[in-house]
């Protein structure tokens, strides 16, 4: 435990910018801070700080030790929080943000959660732009786009498959496109949410294909695009969760059957793991389980009937979970509305698509 106290002290010095400020933060005497750092450096056999009159600077060893120490302390705090959760109740309001394409899934997830934790309520914000979580006082975001701030923590939850499709009426008049290049001859309804929104990317047996599309309607509302497609206005590229029921019912038909659209990563995004409120941590773990993701998959952003209440909206969650399972087993996801079998593809191919997408963002 003395070694752990030394790590805690060292991290406080770095984050506070000096010995005196660290002593105030930890509520100990400055002399105690000096002794703990000296003991720590003696124990590991390396100088961690270059000390001057009022300031100190990390050595190369100190920088490496600090980065690892921050993670260790965060893991310890998280272990304490998990243990305390057995004796605590999730309560209060969670400010939750999500993409428009995930709104139905996330609202269904919230409905399921509050039946288990009735003392928790939610402010659900749907937007195409993540913005600043801190400025907007957002506790947690569940999104299928890239995090703009490298300081944010990202927990990957699942893969989201997207499907190109159109109405039977449109296909009857303009034909069923087989190759991505044929999209240039169709009225494509574009979902606007990033600078490359009109560049649709696919993978087929001949490799990756990208096509710049255009049409009579561009919108930041995916529901408006779906409605337009149902009215025979053109082709759309939207998440499976938004169009699967239309595909099953025959209101929409899949196009480019020999190609798979670039998948998206669904992620939970939040400002920091430190001091994460119990209500947020509990819902975050609940969401990870619902999506089938690992509770430990956290990275810095620098590196996306007979159903009960909320179950219908969670159909997309189940599909995303199946997609993640398929990814681990090297299978492509299967869209229940697609009468044509999706071509199988391996892990390397899909991961290459995802890496390219992350690089572009």
C-alpha positions as CSV (number, residue, x, y, z in Angstrom):
1,X,0.0,0.0,0.0
2,X,3.0,2.3,0.6
3,X,3.9,1.9,-3.1
4,X,0.3,2.7,-4.1
5,X,0.5,5.9,-1.9
6,X,3.6,6.9,-3.8
7,X,1.9,6.4,-7.1
8,X,-1.0,8.5,-6.0
9,X,1.3,11.2,-4.8
10,X,3.3,11.2,-8.0
11,X,0.2,11.5,-10.2
12,X,-1.1,14.4,-8.1
13,X,2.3,16.2,-8.5
14,X,2.1,15.9,-12.3
15,X,-1.6,16.9,-12.5
16,X,-1.3,19.8,-10.1
17,X,2.0,21.0,-11.5
18,X,4.1,21.0,-8.4
19,X,4.8,19.6,-4.9
20,X,2.9,22.3,-2.9
21,X,-0.2,22.0,-5.0
22,X,-0.2,18.3,-4.7
23,X,0.2,18.6,-0.9
24,X,-2.9,20.8,-0.8
25,X,-4.9,18.4,-3.0
26,X,-4.0,15.4,-0.9
27,X,-4.2,17.4,2.4
28,X,-0.7,16.4,3.6
29,X,2.4,18.2,4.6
30,X,4.8,19.2,1.7
31,X,7.6,17.4,3.4
32,X,5.6,14.2,3.2
33,X,5.2,14.7,-0.6
34,X,9.0,15.0,-1.0
35,X,9.7,11.9,1.1
36,X,7.2,9.8,-0.9
37,X,8.7,10.8,-4.2
38,X,12.2,10.1,-3.0
39,X,11.1,6.7,-1.8
40,X,9.3,5.9,-5.0
41,X,12.4,6.9,-7.1
42,X,14.6,4.8,-4.9
43,X,12.3,1.8,-5.2
44,X,12.2,1.8,-9.0
45,X,15.8,2.9,-9.5
46,X,15.1,5.9,-11.8
47,X,14.6,9.6,-11.6
48,X,11.0,10.5,-12.4
49,X,11.1,14.3,-12.0
50,X,13.6,17.0,-12.8
51,X,13.0,19.5,-10.0
52,X,13.7,23.2,-10.2
53,X,12.9,26.0,-7.8
54,X,9.1,26.1,-8.2
55,X,8.4,23.8,-11.1
56,X,9.2,20.2,-12.0
57,X,9.4,18.4,-15.3
58,X,8.9,14.8,-16.1
59,X,11.8,12.7,-17.3
60,X,11.3,10.1,-20.0
61,X,10.9,7.4,-17.3
62,X,8.6,9.7,-15.4
63,X,6.3,10.2,-18.4
64,X,6.0,6.4,-18.9
65,X,5.4,5.9,-15.2
66,X,2.7,8.6,-15.1
67,X,0.8,7.2,-18.0
68,X,0.7,3.8,-16.5
69,X,0.0,5.1,-13.0
70,X,-3.1,7.1,-14.1
71,X,-4.5,3.9,-15.6
72,X,-3.7,1.8,-12.5
73,X,-5.4,4.4,-10.2
74,X,-8.4,4.6,-12.5
75,X,-8.7,0.8,-12.5
76,X,-8.6,0.7,-8.7
77,X,-11.2,3.4,-8.4
78,X,-13.4,1.5,-10.9
79,X,-13.0,-1.7,-8.9
80,X,-14.1,0.1,-5.7
81,X,-17.1,1.6,-7.6
82,X,-18.1,-1.9,-8.8
83,X,-17.9,-3.3,-5.3
84,X,-19.8,-0.4,-3.9
85,X,-22.5,-0.8,-6.5
86,X,-23.7,-4.0,-4.8
87,X,-24.7,-1.8,-1.8
88,X,-25.9,1.3,-3.7
89,X,-28.8,2.4,-5.9
90,X,-28.6,4.2,-9.2
91,X,-30.6,7.4,-8.7
92,X,-30.8,10.9,-10.2
93,X,-30.9,12.2,-13.8
94,X,-28.5,11.0,-16.5
95,X,-27.9,13.4,-19.4
96,X,-27.6,11.0,-22.3
97,X,-26.7,12.0,-25.9
98,X,-27.1,9.8,-29.0
99,X,-27.0,10.0,-32.8
100,X,-30.3,10.3,-34.7
101,X,-29.7,6.9,-36.3
102,X,-29.5,5.3,-32.8
103,X,-32.3,7.2,-31.1
104,X,-34.9,4.4,-31.2
105,X,-32.4,1.8,-30.0
106,X,-31.2,4.0,-27.2
107,X,-34.7,5.1,-26.1
108,X,-35.6,1.4,-25.9
109,X,-32.5,0.7,-23.8
110,X,-33.5,3.5,-21.4
111,X,-37.0,2.0,-21.1
112,X,-35.5,-1.3,-20.1
113,X,-33.1,0.3,-17.7
114,X,-35.6,2.4,-15.7
115,X,-37.8,-0.7,-15.0
116,X,-34.8,-2.1,-13.1
117,X,-33.7,1.3,-11.7
118,X,-36.9,3.3,-11.1
119,X,-35.0,6.0,-9.2
120,X,-33.1,7.0,-12.3
121,X,-34.4,9.4,-15.0
122,X,-32.9,10.5,-18.3
123,X,-32.6,13.6,-20.4
124,X,-32.1,12.2,-23.9
125,X,-30.5,14.5,-26.5
126,X,-30.5,13.4,-30.1
127,X,-28.1,15.2,-32.4
128,X,-25.9,14.6,-35.5
129,X,-23.1,16.5,-33.9
130,X,-21.5,15.4,-30.6
131,X,-20.2,18.8,-29.7
132,X,-18.6,19.3,-26.3
133,X,-19.9,16.9,-23.7
134,X,-18.5,19.0,-20.9
135,X,-20.0,22.3,-22.1
136,X,-23.3,20.6,-22.8
137,X,-23.2,18.9,-19.4
138,X,-23.6,15.5,-21.0
139,X,-22.8,12.5,-18.8
140,X,-22.6,9.9,-21.6
141,X,-23.0,9.6,-25.3
142,X,-23.9,6.5,-27.4
143,X,-22.9,7.2,-31.0
144,X,-22.1,5.7,-34.3
145,X,-19.6,8.4,-35.4
146,X,-16.1,9.4,-34.4
147,X,-15.4,11.2,-31.2
148,X,-14.0,14.7,-32.1
149,X,-12.0,15.2,-28.9
150,X,-9.0,13.0,-28.3
151,X,-9.3,13.4,-24.5
152,X,-12.6,11.6,-24.4
153,X,-12.9,8.0,-23.3
154,X,-14.5,5.6,-25.8
155,X,-15.9,2.2,-25.1
156,X,-16.7,0.2,-28.3
157,X,-20.0,-1.6,-28.0
158,X,-20.8,-3.2,-31.4
159,X,-20.7,-2.9,-35.2
160,X,-23.6,-1.4,-37.0
161,X,-24.4,-2.6,-40.5
162,X,-25.8,-0.2,-43.0
163,X,-28.0,-1.2,-46.0
164,X,-28.5,0.4,-49.4
165,X,-32.1,0.1,-50.5
166,X,-35.0,1.7,-52.3
167,X,-38.7,1.2,-52.9
168,X,-40.1,-1.4,-55.3
169,X,-41.6,1.5,-57.3
170,X,-38.2,3.2,-57.7
171,X,-36.5,-0.1,-58.7
172,X,-39.3,-0.9,-61.2
173,X,-38.8,2.4,-62.9
174,X,-35.0,2.8,-62.7
175,X,-33.7,-0.8,-62.4
176,X,-32.0,-2.7,-59.6
177,X,-28.3,-1.5,-59.3
178,X,-25.9,-4.4,-59.1
179,X,-22.5,-2.5,-59.0
180,X,-21.8,0.7,-57.0
181,X,-20.9,2.6,-60.2
182,X,-24.6,2.2,-61.2
183,X,-25.6,4.5,-58.3
184,X,-24.6,7.4,-60.5
185,X,-27.7,6.7,-62.6
186,X,-30.0,6.8,-59.6
187,X,-31.5,9.5,-57.4
188,X,-29.6,8.9,-54.1
189,X,-31.0,10.5,-51.0
190,X,-28.0,11.6,-48.9
191,X,-27.8,11.5,-45.1
192,X,-25.8,14.6,-44.1
193,X,-23.7,14.3,-41.0
194,X,-20.0,14.7,-42.1
195,X,-18.0,16.2,-44.9
196,X,-17.9,12.9,-46.9
197,X,-21.6,12.2,-46.5
198,X,-22.1,11.8,-50.3
199,X,-19.3,9.3,-50.6
200,X,-20.8,5.8,-50.2
201,X,-18.3,3.0,-49.6
202,X,-18.8,-0.7,-50.2
203,X,-16.8,-3.9,-50.3
204,X,-17.3,-6.8,-52.8
205,X,-15.4,-9.7,-54.2
206,X,-13.2,-7.3,-56.3
207,X,-12.3,-5.2,-53.2
208,X,-13.4,-1.8,-52.0
209,X,-15.5,0.5,-54.1
210,X,-16.3,4.2,-53.4
211,X,-18.9,6.2,-55.3
212,X,-19.8,9.8,-55.1
213,X,-23.6,10.0,-55.1
214,X,-26.1,12.8,-55.6
215,X,-29.8,13.3,-55.7
216,X,-32.8,15.6,-55.1
217,X,-32.8,15.4,-51.3
218,X,-30.1,15.8,-48.7
219,X,-31.1,15.8,-45.0
220,X,-29.6,15.6,-41.6
221,X,-32.7,13.6,-40.5
222,X,-32.5,9.9,-41.4
223,X,-36.2,9.5,-40.7
224,X,-37.0,12.0,-43.4
225,X,-34.8,10.1,-45.9
226,X,-36.5,6.8,-45.0
227,X,-39.9,8.5,-45.6
228,X,-38.7,9.8,-48.9
229,X,-37.5,6.4,-50.0
230,X,-40.8,4.9,-49.1
231,X,-42.4,7.5,-51.4
232,X,-40.4,6.2,-54.4
233,X,-38.1,9.2,-54.4
234,X,-34.8,7.4,-54.5
235,X,-32.2,5.1,-52.9
236,X,-31.0,5.5,-49.3
237,X,-28.1,4.1,-47.2
238,X,-29.1,3.8,-43.6
239,X,-28.6,1.5,-40.6
240,X,-30.2,-1.9,-40.7
241,X,-32.0,-1.1,-37.5
242,X,-33.9,1.7,-39.3
243,X,-34.9,-0.2,-42.4
244,X,-35.1,-3.9,-41.4
245,X,-38.9,-3.9,-40.9
246,X,-39.5,-2.2,-44.2
247,X,-37.3,-4.8,-45.9
248,X,-39.1,-7.6,-44.2
249,X,-42.5,-6.2,-45.2
250,X,-41.4,-5.5,-48.8
251,X,-41.8,-1.8,-48.6
252,X,-38.1,-1.5,-49.4
253,X,-35.8,-3.8,-51.3
254,X,-32.1,-4.2,-50.9
255,X,-29.8,-3.1,-53.8
256,X,-26.1,-4.0,-54.5
257,X,-26.7,-7.5,-53.2
258,X,-23.1,-8.6,-53.9
259,X,-21.7,-5.7,-51.9
260,X,-21.6,-4.8,-48.2
261,X,-21.7,-1.2,-47.0
262,X,-19.0,0.0,-44.8
263,X,-20.0,-0.8,-41.2
264,X,-20.0,1.8,-38.3
265,X,-18.7,1.3,-34.8
266,X,-21.3,2.0,-32.0
267,X,-19.5,3.4,-29.0
268,X,-20.1,4.9,-25.6
269,X,-18.3,8.1,-25.1
270,X,-17.7,10.1,-21.9
271,X,-15.3,12.7,-20.6
272,X,-13.4,10.7,-18.0
273,X,-13.4,7.4,-16.1
274,X,-12.4,9.2,-12.9
275,X,-15.2,9.9,-10.4
276,X,-17.8,8.6,-12.9
277,X,-21.2,8.8,-11.1
278,X,-22.8,5.5,-10.1
279,X,-25.9,6.3,-12.1
280,X,-23.7,6.7,-15.2
281,X,-21.4,3.8,-14.6
282,X,-24.4,1.5,-13.9
283,X,-26.2,2.5,-17.1
284,X,-22.9,2.3,-19.1
285,X,-22.4,-1.3,-18.0
286,X,-26.0,-2.1,-18.7
287,X,-25.6,-0.7,-22.3
288,X,-22.5,-2.7,-22.8
289,X,-24.3,-5.9,-21.9
290,X,-27.2,-5.0,-24.1
291,X,-25.0,-4.5,-27.1
292,X,-22.9,-7.5,-26.3
293,X,-19.7,-5.5,-25.8
294,X,-16.9,-6.2,-23.4
295,X,-17.1,-3.9,-20.3
296,X,-13.3,-3.6,-20.5
297,X,-13.0,-2.3,-24.0
298,X,-12.1,1.4,-23.3
299,X,-9.8,3.5,-25.4
300,X,-8.9,7.2,-25.8
301,X,-10.8,8.8,-28.6
302,X,-7.5,9.4,-30.3
303,X,-7.2,5.9,-31.4
304,X,-17.9,4.7,-33.5
305,X,-46.0,-8.5,-31.5
306,X,-45.4,-10.0,-28.1
307,X,-42.6,-7.7,-27.1
308,X,-42.6,-5.9,-23.8
309,X,-42.1,-2.2,-23.3
310,X,-39.0,-1.0,-25.1
311,X,-38.3,-4.4,-26.7
312,X,-39.3,-3.3,-30.2
313,X,-36.9,-0.4,-30.2
314,X,-34.2,-2.8,-29.0
315,X,-34.5,-5.0,-32.1
316,X,-31.6,-3.0,-33.5
317,X,-29.6,-3.6,-30.3
318,X,-30.0,-7.4,-30.8
319,X,-29.0,-7.0,-34.4
320,X,-25.9,-5.0,-33.5
321,X,-25.1,-7.7,-30.9
322,X,-25.4,-10.4,-33.5
323,X,-23.2,-8.3,-35.8
324,X,-20.5,-8.1,-33.1
325,X,-20.7,-11.9,-32.6
326,X,-20.5,-12.5,-36.3
327,X,-17.4,-10.3,-36.5
328,X,-15.7,-12.4,-33.9
329,X,-16.5,-15.6,-35.8
330,X,-15.6,-14.2,-39.2
331,X,-19.2,-14.1,-40.6
332,X,-21.0,-11.2,-42.2
333,X,-24.1,-9.9,-40.5
334,X,-27.4,-11.0,-42.0
335,X,-30.2,-8.5,-42.6
336,X,-33.6,-10.2,-42.0
337,X,-35.1,-8.1,-44.7
338,X,-32.7,-9.1,-47.4
339,X,-34.0,-12.1,-49.5
340,X,-30.6,-12.5,-51.0
341,X,-27.8,-14.1,-48.9
342,X,-25.1,-11.7,-47.9
343,X,-21.7,-12.7,-49.1
344,X,-19.4,-13.9,-46.3
345,X,-16.3,-11.8,-45.6
346,X,-13.4,-12.3,-43.1
347,X,-12.3,-10.3,-40.1
348,X,-9.4,-8.7,-42.0
349,X,-11.6,-7.2,-44.7
350,X,-14.1,-5.7,-42.3
351,X,-11.4,-4.4,-39.9
352,X,-9.7,-2.8,-42.9
353,X,-12.9,-0.9,-43.7
354,X,-13.2,0.2,-40.1
355,X,-9.6,1.4,-39.9
356,X,-10.1,3.4,-43.1
357,X,-13.3,5.0,-41.7
358,X,-11.6,5.9,-38.4
359,X,-8.7,7.4,-40.3
360,X,-11.0,9.6,-42.4
361,X,-12.7,10.9,-39.3
